[in-house]
Amino acid sequence: MELSSSQKAGLVFGGAFLIAGIVLSTLVFPFWNLIRDDVYEEVVILTNDDGVCYVETLDNIPKTIEDCMLNPGDKTTIKFGQGLAWATIVTP
């Protein structure tokens, strides 16, 4: 079976497109940037707004905690992804 010139050109274009996608996905936007390190920190609850608590962390990014039953001034340990603005309370 012989490929026509248009089929060869399509195959070359598809291969180049695939290689460009692989290069861009590994060099420009690496997959491992999507995986963030978990950070654990002991914090003080600043406010509780109807079950949504707000805390300040060492990375200077205020964190939001959903379904929070703690009162302002309570100390707790939270877990959050590095650079993210949301956190969860770690239960002992």
C-alpha atoms as one frame of an Amber mdcrd trajectory, in Angstrom:
protein
   0.000   0.000   0.000   1.476   3.283  -1.132   0.745   6.554   0.697  -0.111
   9.581  -1.387   1.769  12.842  -0.900  -1.155  14.400   0.993  -1.285  11.411
   3.359   2.481  11.684   3.925   2.133  15.413   4.626  -0.704  14.716   7.066
   1.367  12.069   8.814   4.351  14.431   9.117   2.096  17.241  10.407   0.473
  14.902  12.960   3.860  13.663  14.149   5.208  17.205  14.471   2.065  18.234
  16.356   2.446  15.290  18.739   6.135  16.008  19.383   5.414  19.706  19.960
   2.703  18.755  22.467   5.067  16.457  24.344   7.812  19.107  24.466   5.410
  21.801  25.661   3.849  19.574  28.298   7.206  18.563  29.797   9.261  21.741
  29.499   6.817  24.624  29.601   4.107  23.229  31.898   5.454  20.202  33.773
   2.880  17.857  35.233   4.582  17.819  38.624   3.661  21.506  39.092   0.096
  20.273  39.610   1.180  18.197  42.605   1.650  20.452  45.610   3.340  19.629
  48.894   1.035  19.399  51.901   1.884  21.897  54.621   0.779  21.430  58.228
   0.645  24.460  60.492  -0.795  25.332  63.868  -2.938  28.446  63.537  -5.438
  30.565  65.455  -8.943  30.969  64.030  -9.451  34.661  63.214 -13.158  34.633
  62.338 -15.982  32.175  61.827 -18.551  33.384  59.310 -21.437  30.856  59.406
 -19.181  27.800  59.228 -16.411  29.332  57.108 -13.293  30.054  59.155 -10.438
  32.305  58.177  -6.844  31.942  59.368  -3.506  33.596  58.647  -0.528  31.371
  57.845   3.235  31.836  57.585   3.088  32.053  53.776   1.000  35.270  54.110
  -1.890  33.789  52.106  -5.130  33.911  54.127  -6.734  30.480  54.237 -10.436
  29.617  54.095 -11.721  26.563  55.966 -15.164  25.221  54.989 -17.480  23.475
  57.514 -15.599  24.922  60.472 -17.178  24.624  63.923 -14.398  26.380  65.864
 -14.664  29.788  67.500 -12.412  32.805  66.934  -9.303  32.479  69.088  -9.268
  28.659  69.035  -5.961  27.006  68.108  -5.956  24.138  65.630  -3.720  22.407
  63.120  -4.558  22.783  59.444  -3.366  21.154  56.248  -3.097  23.058  52.981
  -1.350  22.865  49.646   1.608  25.161  49.227   0.419  28.435  47.700  -3.297
  27.626  47.936  -5.940  29.726  49.695  -8.024  26.894  51.188  -7.259  24.515
  54.018  -8.722  21.687  56.062  -8.595  21.072  59.790  -6.478  18.098  60.810
  -8.210  15.954  63.377  -5.951  14.318  65.952
